[in-house]
Amino acid sequence: MVNFAYNISLAAILMVMPLYLRDLGVAPFVLGLAASLPPLVQLLLRLPGGSVTDRVGERTVLLFSAGTMLLSAAFLVAAPGGATALTTVIVALALVVSGVSRAVYWPAAQSYTSRWTKADLTRSLGVFTSVGHTGAIVGGPLAGALLAWRGFGAGFGLVAAGAFLGLAISLQLNRPTTRPTAGPAAGPAAGRTTAPDAPGSSASSLLANLREMMGSRALLLAGLCMAGSGIPLALLGSFYPVYLADMGMRPDAIGLLTSCRAVTATLSSLAAGMAGARITASGKASWLLGASLCAVGIGATPYLSSFAGLAIAIALLGLSSGLLQVLSMSLTSRASHSGNRAQAMAFTGMFYSVALWLVPILMGLIAELTGVRAGFVILGASWLAITVGVATPAGRITRSSAALERTSAG
């Protein structure tokens, strides 16, 4: 339920913030820079956040994450209206604080889920992902409705409400008692057991662990999947709401449309979880399917003008996100052990943060030069080319991950 509450906040801030910046009159490139600020903080802090999680425990980190998201929402609610210097400072501070929250949340939440599960790991992670998407289904439309009804203050108030609910639920969490056991490691040092208070205890050990994880083909494929799952969210948290508003859509309609991603992501993550180990073993096919759906949905957007057509395009993005995210978490969990799992989750999450950081900047730059419509086409075509280009290396990676699957099962 923590994931449900947190994603209400996340969906709300991703839907409201671009429209707030548009209302302030910022240029497309500036909007892209603003949308990329929280992911930049995530990129810088995600791996250290995983290290801290392995040291102090998931519950403590989840409490900190919910608290910082609540603080970010408080800044936004208190921000004065108009494009003033004070508004700029407060919004920038709120974006940085929300980035800190997001940086530490995902490694802790994913690690907590993987430690507690007693059933099929992929299935449990699929349920975890679908619960989060369900929170987004609630958060996006509700934020749009509140924005249409009472303005930006009410929309940011929903961010605060979701964070407060997550904080209250996190207080009720138990501490996992699973001790680190030997298993597939996140790199060349396979089988090494790491004590719970050892990982990330210094900068040198953090860099050593990073080198090991970069040597894991399974983790590299998991990272690519996380990057692919992040592209739709990067656009839905930046240029999709602005593009739809420029088409004349009301905030409540925008909230409904953007929630289509969460609806289909819930379904695809549940389906991927039910498929279990087969998703991991067929990593290349899953990668091609998920990444291609993302490229098609993005590229088709500017050619659609009806609510139904746009809903279908955004729904394709959700199908892509759900599949790629479950595949990534499953590969990561099987390529790590309980002593370094949060670090491994943080490592693959860094690819996600890179996508969330880079895509709005690129889209803003393209929009300044050629317009937003052309930006969707260029990004869609570029991602499709990357998808096909990665397929052959991914085949080698997934052969490695299939062997890992057999080792874990044994």
SVG drawing of the C-alpha trace seen along z (x, -y; Angstrom):
<svg xmlns="http://www.w3.org/2000/svg" viewBox="-15 -38 53 65">
<polyline fill="none" stroke="black" stroke-width="0.4" points="0.0,0.0 3.0,-2.3 3.6,-2.0 -0.1,-2.9 0.0,-6.0 3.4,-7.2 2.3,-6.9 -0.8,-9.0 1.6,-11.8 4.0,-11.1 1.2,-11.0 -0.3,-14.2 3.0,-16.2 3.9,-14.9 0.5,-15.9 0.2,-19.3 3.8,-20.6 4.0,-20.9 0.7,-22.8 1.9,-25.1 5.1,-25.9 3.1,-26.5 0.8,-28.9 4.0,-30.8 4.9,-31.2 8.2,-29.3 9.7,-28.4 9.7,-24.7 13.4,-24.2 13.1,-25.8 10.1,-23.5 12.3,-20.5 15.1,-21.6 12.7,-22.0 11.2,-18.5 14.7,-17.0 15.7,-18.5 14.2,-15.8 15.6,-13.0 19.1,-14.6 18.9,-14.5 17.8,-10.9 20.7,-10.0 23.2,-11.5 21.6,-10.0 20.1,-6.7 23.1,-4.5 24.1,-6.0 20.4,-5.7 20.5,-2.0 23.7,-1.7 22.1,-3.6 19.0,-1.3 21.2,1.8 22.8,0.3 19.8,-1.2 16.9,0.8 14.0,0.2 11.5,-1.1 13.7,-4.0 14.4,-5.0 10.7,-4.8 9.8,-7.1 12.4,-9.6 11.2,-9.4 7.5,-10.1 8.6,-12.9 10.6,-14.7 7.8,-14.3 5.5,-15.9 8.0,-18.8 8.2,-19.3 4.4,-19.5 4.3,-22.0 6.8,-24.3 4.5,-24.1 1.4,-24.9 3.0,-27.9 4.5,-29.2 3.2,-32.7 1.5,-33.1 3.1,-34.7 6.5,-34.4 8.5,-36.0 12.0,-35.3 10.6,-34.0 8.3,-31.6 11.3,-30.4 13.4,-29.7 10.6,-27.9 9.7,-25.7 13.3,-24.8 13.7,-23.9 10.5,-21.8 11.7,-19.9 15.1,-19.1 13.5,-17.9 11.1,-15.7 14.1,-14.3 15.7,-13.3 12.5,-11.5 12.3,-9.6 16.0,-8.7 15.7,-6.8 12.2,-5.5 12.5,-3.0 15.5,-1.0 14.0,-0.7 10.5,0.2 11.8,2.8 14.2,4.3 11.6,4.5 9.3,6.4 12.0,8.8 13.0,9.6 9.5,10.3 8.2,12.4 7.8,16.1 6.1,16.8 7.4,16.6 9.7,13.5 8.7,12.2 5.0,12.6 5.4,10.6 7.3,7.9 4.6,7.8 2.0,7.2 4.2,4.5 4.4,2.7 0.7,3.0 -0.2,1.6 2.0,-1.4 0.3,-1.9 -3.1,-1.7 -2.0,-4.6 -1.2,-6.5 -4.7,-5.7 -6.2,-7.4 -3.7,-10.3 -3.7,-11.5 -7.4,-12.0 -8.0,-13.2 -5.2,-15.8 -6.8,-16.9 -10.2,-17.2 -8.9,-19.2 -6.9,-21.4 -10.0,-22.2 -12.1,-22.8 -9.9,-24.7 -6.6,-25.5 -3.0,-24.6 -3.1,-24.7 -5.6,-21.9 -3.5,-19.9 -0.4,-20.2 -2.5,-19.5 -3.1,-16.0 0.6,-15.5 0.8,-16.3 -2.1,-14.0 -0.6,-11.0 2.8,-11.6 1.1,-11.9 -0.7,-8.6 2.5,-7.0 4.2,-8.3 1.4,-6.8 1.6,-3.4 5.4,-3.3 5.2,-3.7 3.3,-0.4 5.8,1.6 7.8,4.4 11.5,4.9 12.4,7.8 14.4,10.4 16.0,12.0 19.7,12.2 22.1,11.9 22.7,15.3 25.1,16.4 23.6,16.3 24.1,14.8 25.9,11.6 25.6,8.4 28.8,8.8 32.0,10.9 32.1,11.5 29.3,14.1 28.5,15.9 30.1,13.4 28.1,12.8 27.8,9.2 26.9,8.3 24.0,5.9 26.2,3.2 29.0,3.5 27.7,2.4 28.5,-1.2 30.4,-1.9 32.9,-4.0 33.2,-5.7 35.8,-3.1 33.5,-0.1 30.7,-1.9 32.8,-2.3 34.0,1.3 30.4,2.5 29.6,0.2 32.3,1.8 31.1,5.3 27.5,4.4 28.6,2.9 30.2,6.3 26.9,8.1 25.1,8.6 21.8,9.3 22.0,6.0 22.8,4.1 19.8,5.5 17.7,4.7 19.0,1.2 18.0,0.8 14.6,2.1 14.3,-0.5 15.4,-3.3 12.7,-2.2 10.0,-2.1 11.1,-5.6 10.6,-7.3 6.8,-7.4 6.8,-8.8 9.4,-11.4 7.1,-12.7 3.9,-12.4 5.6,-14.5 6.7,-17.2 5.4,-17.7 2.3,-15.5 0.2,-17.6 1.4,-20.8 0.7,-19.4 -2.8,-18.3 -3.5,-21.7 -2.3,-23.4 -4.9,-21.3 -7.6,-22.9 -8.2,-20.0 -9.3,-20.8 -7.2,-19.6 -9.7,-16.9 -9.5,-15.5 -5.7,-15.6 -5.7,-13.8 -7.9,-11.0 -5.8,-10.7 -2.4,-10.5 -3.9,-7.9 -4.3,-5.6 -0.6,-4.7 -1.1,-3.6 -4.2,-1.5 -2.5,0.5 0.8,0.6 -1.2,2.2 -2.5,4.9 0.8,5.6 2.8,5.7 0.2,8.2 0.4,10.3 4.2,10.2 4.2,11.2 1.9,14.1 4.2,15.3 6.9,15.6 10.3,16.9 9.3,17.2 9.6,13.4 13.2,13.5 14.1,16.4 12.8,14.8 14.4,11.4 15.2,10.5 11.7,11.0 10.2,9.2 12.7,6.3 11.8,6.0 8.0,6.1 8.1,3.6 10.5,1.1 8.8,1.2 5.4,0.5 6.9,-2.6 8.4,-3.9 5.1,-3.4 3.0,-5.1 5.3,-8.2 5.7,-8.4 2.0,-8.1 0.9,-10.8 1.1,-13.9 -0.9,-12.2 -3.9,-11.7 -6.3,-14.4 -9.3,-12.5 -9.5,-11.6 -9.8,-7.9 -6.8,-7.9 -4.6,-9.7 -5.8,-7.3 -4.7,-4.3 -1.3,-5.9 -0.8,-6.6 -2.1,-3.1 0.7,-1.6 3.2,-3.5 1.6,-1.8 1.8,1.7 5.5,1.0 6.2,-0.4 4.6,2.4 6.4,5.2 9.8,3.6 9.7,2.7 8.8,6.2 11.4,7.7 14.0,5.3 13.2,5.9 13.1,9.7 16.5,9.7 17.9,7.4 16.6,9.5 18.0,12.7 21.4,11.1 21.9,10.0 21.6,11.3 19.9,10.0 23.1,8.2 23.4,6.0 19.9,6.1 19.1,2.5 22.4,1.4 21.6,3.5 18.1,2.0 19.6,-1.4 22.1,-0.6 19.4,0.4 17.3,-2.5 20.1,-4.9 19.2,-4.0 15.6,-5.0 16.8,-8.3 18.9,-9.0 15.9,-8.5 13.8,-10.8 16.5,-13.4 17.6,-13.3 14.3,-12.9 12.7,-16.2 15.9,-18.1 16.1,-16.6 12.3,-17.1 12.6,-20.7 15.5,-21.4 13.7,-19.8 10.5,-21.6 12.4,-25.0 13.9,-24.2 11.1,-22.3 8.0,-22.2 6.5,-19.7 4.8,-17.7 8.1,-17.0 9.7,-16.2 7.3,-13.3 8.1,-11.9 11.9,-12.3 12.0,-10.7 9.8,-7.8 11.9,-7.0 15.1,-7.4 13.9,-5.0 12.8,-2.4 16.3,-2.6 17.9,-2.0 15.5,0.9 16.5,2.7 20.2,1.8 20.2,3.2 18.5,6.5 21.5,8.4 23.6,7.5 20.5,8.1 20.4,11.7 23.8,12.3 22.7,10.7 19.6,12.7 21.5,16.0 23.5,15.0 20.3,14.2 18.7,17.5 21.7,19.3 21.3,17.2 17.7,18.3 18.7,21.9 21.3,21.3 18.8,19.5 16.2,22.3 18.8,24.9"/>
</svg>
